[in-house]
Amino acid sequence: MNFGLLLPEFLTLGLAFLVFTADFFLPEHQKNRLALVSVLGLIGVLCLTPLVLPSIDEELFGGIIKIDRYAVLFKMVFLATGVLIIVASTDFVRTRLSHPGEYYGLIIISVLAMMLMASSGELLTAYLSLELLSFTLYILSGFSKDHPKSNEASIKYILLGAFSSALLLYGMVLLYGALGTTHFSQIGVDLGQAEGATPRIMVGLALLATGLGFKMTIFPFHMWAPDVYEGAPIPITAYIAVGSKAAVFVLLMRLFAEG
């Protein structure tokens, strides 16, 4: 198995740990350098990704991870998004935070989660990647800890995020029970061979669409957005409003195109 195909993800994870660790040891007046380290690291991974992942179409771990041009394109998009958000956050971090490494490290891990979502080839891998992204955003939305609205935003985001995750997982369970597989491509084959949509399949697809609708803030599953957008730090509001939804939409396109 060619683990080199996951080199961008390994490098992104290593960068996050580097930023987390450096935050402990750098003196206070040098911690602003963590933004530069984060940006240069993500740009380095962005430049390296098309070199180590040319136009290929391969699968890892029995098809749960797919490396193709679609995945490579959106990995680069998400890395570029991470760079923009970190650059946009420098003023907020400088004036509000004493440990910026935590903030930048969480953004880098969220970028890693989005990269894995773009490569997911089956439901459980997609779910774990989506939850990794969600957990980082729960924390980032409450980073203005001295602001009551930020605390409120984080708690509401966690509660409704957990509810949507439960719907999503239950829909996956129903689909697996009906079809016996979680792989997108095999789901498409089984649905094509099915004589009719059984109630279990219909309910599973409905719950799956509802859970993803919450994550993408699609009407009528958008009730959490106003409070979270108002309470989260402004750069994180932009990140949630654009980056996270783009990642879920990328996952949704692969799911419905293949499944």
C-alpha positions in Angstrom: 0.0 0.0 0.0 1.4 3.4 -1.1 1.1 5.5 2.1 2.9 8.3 0.1 -0.6 9.1 -1.3 -1.5 10.4 2.1 1.6 12.6 2.4 -0.4 15.9 2.3 -2.5 14.7 5.2 0.6 13.5 7.2 2.3 16.8 6.7 -0.7 18.8 7.7 -1.1 16.8 10.9 2.6 17.2 11.6 2.3 21.0 11.1 -0.6 21.1 13.6 1.4 19.3 16.2 4.4 21.5 15.6 2.3 24.7 16.1 0.7 23.2 19.3 4.1 22.3 20.7 5.9 25.5 19.8 3.2 27.5 21.6 4.4 26.0 24.9 8.0 27.0 24.4 8.1 30.3 22.6 8.3 33.4 24.8 5.3 35.7 24.7 6.8 38.3 22.4 7.6 35.7 19.7 4.3 33.9 19.6 3.1 36.0 16.7 5.6 34.0 14.6 3.2 31.0 14.9 0.9 32.6 12.3 3.9 32.8 9.9 4.8 29.2 10.6 1.2 28.0 10.0 0.8 30.0 6.8 4.2 28.9 5.3 3.5 25.3 6.3 0.1 25.2 4.6 1.5 26.9 1.5 4.3 24.3 1.4 1.8 21.4 1.6 -0.4 23.2 -1.0 2.6 23.4 -3.4 3.6 19.8 -2.7 0.2 18.3 -3.2 0.0 18.4 -7.0 3.6 17.2 -7.2 3.2 14.0 -5.1 -0.4 13.4 -6.3 -0.5 13.8 -10.1 -3.5 12.8 -12.2 -4.1 9.5 -10.6 -7.1 7.4 -9.6 -6.2 5.0 -6.7 -7.9 3.7 -3.6 -6.5 3.0 -0.2 -7.6 0.6 2.6 -10.1 -1.2 0.4 -11.7 1.9 -1.1 -12.4 3.9 2.0 -10.0 6.6 0.8 -9.9 7.7 -2.8 -7.1 9.6 -4.4 -8.2 11.1 -7.7 -8.2 14.5 -9.4 -11.4 15.5 -7.6 -9.8 14.9 -4.2 -6.6 16.6 -5.2 -8.3 19.7 -6.5 -10.3 20.2 -3.3 -7.4 19.4 -1.0 -5.6 22.3 -2.6 -8.8 24.5 -2.2 -9.0 23.7 1.5 -5.4 24.3 2.1 -5.7 27.7 0.4 -8.8 28.4 2.6 -6.8 27.6 5.7 -4.1 30.1 4.7 -6.7 32.9 4.1 -8.4 32.3 7.5 -5.1 32.3 9.4 -4.1 35.6 7.7 -7.5 37.1 8.4 -7.2 36.0 12.1 -3.9 37.7 13.0 -5.5 40.9 14.4 -8.0 38.9 16.5 -5.3 36.6 17.8 -2.9 39.4 18.7 -5.4 41.4 20.7 -7.5 38.6 22.3 -5.4 35.4 22.8 -2.5 34.5 25.0 -1.9 31.1 23.4 -2.3 31.6 19.6 -0.9 28.1 18.9 -4.2 26.5 20.1 -6.2 28.7 17.7 -3.9 28.1 14.6 -3.5 24.4 15.4 -7.2 23.9 15.5 -7.6 25.6 12.1 -4.9 23.4 10.6 -6.7 20.3 12.0 -10.0 21.5 10.5 -8.2 21.8 7.2 -7.0 18.2 7.6 -10.6 17.1 8.3 -11.8 18.8 5.1 -9.0 17.1 3.1 -10.1 13.7 4.4 -13.7 14.5 3.5 -12.8 15.2 -0.1 -11.1 11.8 -0.2 -13.7 9.7 1.6 -15.0 6.8 -0.4 -17.5 5.3 2.2 -19.9 6.5 4.8 -18.0 5.9 8.1 -14.8 7.6 6.8 -16.9 10.5 5.7 -18.7 10.6 9.1 -15.4 10.6 11.1 -13.9 13.3 9.0 -17.0 15.4 9.3 -17.0 15.0 13.1 -13.4 16.0 13.3 -14.2 19.1 11.4 -17.3 19.8 13.6 -15.4 19.4 16.9 -12.7 21.9 15.8 -15.4 24.4 14.8 -17.3 23.9 18.1 -14.1 25.0 19.9 -13.2 27.8 17.6 -16.7 29.3 17.7 -16.3 29.7 21.5 -12.8 31.1 21.5 -13.8 34.5 22.7 -14.3 33.1 26.2 -14.7 36.5 27.8 -17.7 37.2 25.6 -21.1 35.8 26.7 -22.4 35.5 23.1 -19.4 33.4 22.2 -20.1 30.9 25.0 -23.7 30.8 23.9 -22.7 30.3 20.3 -20.5 27.4 21.1 -23.0 25.6 23.3 -25.8 26.0 20.8 -23.5 24.8 18.0 -22.5 21.7 20.0 -26.1 20.8 20.9 -27.5 21.1 17.4 -24.4 19.6 15.9 -24.7 16.6 18.1 -28.4 16.3 17.1 -27.6 16.4 13.4 -24.7 13.9 13.8 -27.2 11.5 15.4 -29.5 11.8 12.5 -26.7 11.3 10.1 -25.3 8.3 11.9 -28.8 6.7 12.2 -29.3 7.2 8.4 -26.0 5.4 7.7 -27.0 2.5 10.0 -30.3 2.1 8.1 -28.6 2.2 4.8 -26.0 -0.4 5.9 -28.8 -2.6 7.3 -30.7 -2.4 4.0 -27.7 -2.7 1.5 -25.0 -4.4 3.5 -22.3 -1.9 2.5 -21.0 1.6 3.4 -19.0 2.2 0.2 -20.4 4.8 -2.1 -19.7 2.9 -5.3 -21.3 -0.3 -4.0 -24.3 1.6 -2.6 -24.8 2.9 -6.2 -24.7 -0.7 -7.6 -27.0 -2.1 -4.9 -29.5 0.7 -5.4 -29.4 0.2 -9.2 -30.2 -3.5 -8.7 -32.9 -3.0 -6.1 -36.4 -3.7 -7.3 -37.8 -0.8 -5.4 -37.0 1.6 -2.7 -37.8 0.0 0.6 -39.0 2.0 3.6 -35.7 1.4 5.3 -33.8 2.8 2.3 -36.1 5.8 2.0 -35.9 6.7 5.7 -32.1 6.1 5.7 -31.6 8.5 2.7 -33.9 11.0 4.3 -32.0 11.0 7.6 -28.7 11.2 5.7 -29.9 14.2 3.7 -31.3 15.9 6.9 -28.0 15.4 8.8 -26.0 16.9 5.9 -28.6 19.7 5.6 -27.8 20.7 9.2 -24.1 20.7 8.5 -24.6 22.9 5.3 -27.2 25.2 7.0 -29.8 24.4 4.3 -33.3 25.6 4.9 -35.1 24.5 7.1 -32.1 23.2 9.1 -30.4 26.6 9.6 -31.8 27.6 12.9 -28.4 27.4 14.6 -26.7 29.7 12.2 -27.7 33.3 13.4 -26.5 32.8 17.0 -23.3 31.0 16.1 -22.4 33.6 13.4 -23.0 36.4 15.9 -21.1 34.9 18.8 -18.1 33.4 17.1 -15.0 35.4 16.3 -15.4 37.2 12.9 -12.8 35.1 11.1 -14.4 31.9 12.4 -17.8 33.1 11.3 -16.4 33.5 7.8 -14.8 30.1 8.0 -18.0 28.3 9.2 -20.1 30.2 6.6 -17.9 29.3 3.7 -15.2 26.7 4.3 -17.2 24.1 6.3 -20.1 24.3 3.9 -17.8 23.9 0.9 -16.3 20.7 2.5 -19.7 19.2 3.2 -20.9 20.1 -0.4 -17.8 18.4 -1.8 -18.6 15.3 0.2 -22.3 15.5 -0.9 -21.3 15.6 -4.6 -19.1 12.5 -4.3 -21.8 10.7 -2.3 -24.6 11.3 -4.8 -22.4 11.0 -7.9 -21.1 7.6 -6.9 -23.8 6.4 -4.5 
